Amino acid sequence: MKLRKFKVLVGETGLDDFGASGQTFGVNQLVVGKVYTQADQTYYDENGRNAAPFFVDDNGCSRDIKQMLREGKVIEVF
Protein backbone atom coordinates (compact mmCIF):
# COMPACT_ATOMS: atom_id res chain seq x y z
CA MET A 1 0.00 0.00 0.00
CA LYS A 2 1.43 3.36 -1.03
CA LEU A 3 0.82 6.04 1.60
CA ARG A 4 -0.23 9.47 0.38
CA LYS A 5 1.69 12.68 1.22
CA PHE A 6 0.26 16.11 2.02
CA LYS A 7 1.90 19.54 2.12
CA VAL A 8 0.55 22.02 4.67
CA LEU A 9 -0.70 25.38 3.38
CA VAL A 10 -1.97 26.83 6.68
CA GLY A 11 -0.06 26.73 9.96
CA GLU A 12 -1.85 26.00 13.22
CA THR A 13 -0.83 26.36 16.83
CA GLY A 14 -2.43 24.65 19.79
CA LEU A 15 -1.86 23.65 23.38
CA ASP A 16 -0.24 20.60 24.94
CA ASP A 17 0.20 19.78 28.61
CA PHE A 18 2.58 18.23 31.12
CA GLY A 19 0.11 15.52 32.09
CA ALA A 20 -1.49 15.60 35.52
CA SER A 21 0.24 18.91 36.43
CA GLY A 22 -2.42 20.94 34.62
CA GLN A 23 0.24 23.17 33.06
CA THR A 24 -0.12 23.87 29.35
CA PHE A 25 2.20 25.31 26.73
CA GLY A 26 1.90 26.39 23.11
CA VAL A 27 2.95 24.07 20.28
CA ASN A 28 2.95 24.11 16.50
CA GLN A 29 0.42 21.54 15.34
CA LEU A 30 0.75 22.12 11.59
CA VAL A 31 3.85 23.71 10.07
CA VAL A 32 3.48 25.57 6.76
CA GLY A 33 5.39 23.79 4.00
CA LYS A 34 5.92 20.58 5.95
CA VAL A 35 4.94 17.32 4.27
CA TYR A 36 2.96 14.81 6.34
CA THR A 37 2.46 11.16 5.38
CA GLN A 38 -0.81 9.28 5.69
CA ALA A 39 -0.84 6.88 8.63
CA ASP A 40 -0.51 3.18 7.83
CA GLN A 41 -3.93 1.81 8.71
CA THR A 42 -3.20 -1.82 7.86
CA TYR A 43 -4.08 -2.99 11.38
CA TYR A 44 -6.18 -0.02 12.49
CA ASP A 45 -9.86 -0.61 13.08
CA GLU A 46 -12.37 1.63 14.84
CA ASN A 47 -15.45 0.02 16.40
CA GLY A 48 -15.44 -2.83 13.92
CA ARG A 49 -15.14 -0.65 10.82
CA ASN A 50 -12.28 0.95 8.95
CA ALA A 51 -11.52 4.51 10.05
CA ALA A 52 -11.25 7.37 7.57
CA PRO A 53 -7.72 7.97 6.20
CA PHE A 54 -5.69 10.30 8.42
CA PHE A 55 -2.23 11.67 9.17
CA VAL A 56 -0.73 12.64 12.52
CA ASP A 57 0.24 16.27 13.16
CA ASP A 58 3.20 17.55 15.21
CA ASN A 59 1.13 17.49 18.39
CA GLY A 60 0.26 13.80 17.98
CA CYS A 61 -3.33 14.46 16.88
CA SER A 62 -4.92 12.58 13.99
CA ARG A 63 -6.16 14.73 11.10
CA ASP A 64 -8.91 13.53 8.77
CA ILE A 65 -7.43 13.82 5.27
CA LYS A 66 -10.75 14.43 3.52
CA GLN A 67 -11.60 17.31 5.89
CA MET A 68 -8.13 18.85 5.66
CA LEU A 69 -8.35 18.85 1.84
CA ARG A 70 -11.90 20.27 1.90
CA GLU A 71 -10.81 23.11 4.23
CA GLY A 72 -7.84 23.92 1.99
CA LYS A 73 -5.28 23.37 4.74
CA VAL A 74 -3.26 20.80 2.77
CA ILE A 75 -2.62 19.72 -0.81
CA GLU A 76 -1.70 16.26 -1.93
CA VAL A 77 1.84 15.94 -3.32
CA PHE A 78 3.22 13.12 -5.42
N, C-alpha and C positions, 0 to 999 in steps of 0.2 A: 504494500500500500504506500503510495507516494503522498507525503504530508504537504499540505498547501502552506504558502508563506504569505504574510501580510505586512505591508509597510504602513506605519502610523503617520497620519496626516495632522492629527490634533493631539496635543499633549494634555495629560490630566494629572492632577495631584490629588492626594487623598491622605488619610490618616492610618497609622498603624499603632500598635500598643506594645507595652512591655509585659504583657500577660496580666496576671492578677494584680499588678501594682496600680492599675487604673491610669497610668501615665500614657499619654499619646504623643506622637510626633509626626511631622509631615513627611511624606514620601512621594516620589514620582511613580505613578502607576503606569502611565503610557508615556513613552519618550518619542518626540517627533523625529521621524526618519529611521527609527529602529525597526528592524524586521523581526516579527514574531512567527513562530512555526506552530501550526495546528498540533494539538495534543494527539498522541497515539491512543486511540480509543479501542484498540483490539480487545482488551479485556475489561473495558469499562461498560457498566450496565447500570441504569438508574431505574429502580422500582420495576424490574422485569422488562424494560424496554430500552432501546438504544437512545442515548442522550444526543442532543443536537451537537454538531461539531463546534469545538471551542479551542481557544488558545489561552495560555496563562500569562497574565501581565506581570510587571516587576514587583507587585505587591502580593503575588501569589493567588490572585483572584482569577477565576475562569471568566472568559469573555465569549459570549455567543457570537460566532462569526457572522451569521446572517444579520443580526441586529447591528453589529459594528459596521458592516458594509452598507446597510440601509441608512444609517445615521451619517455616513460619509467620514467616519473616523479612521478608516483604513482602506487601502486598495490591495488587491491581490497582485503579487509579483511572481514572475516565472523564472 
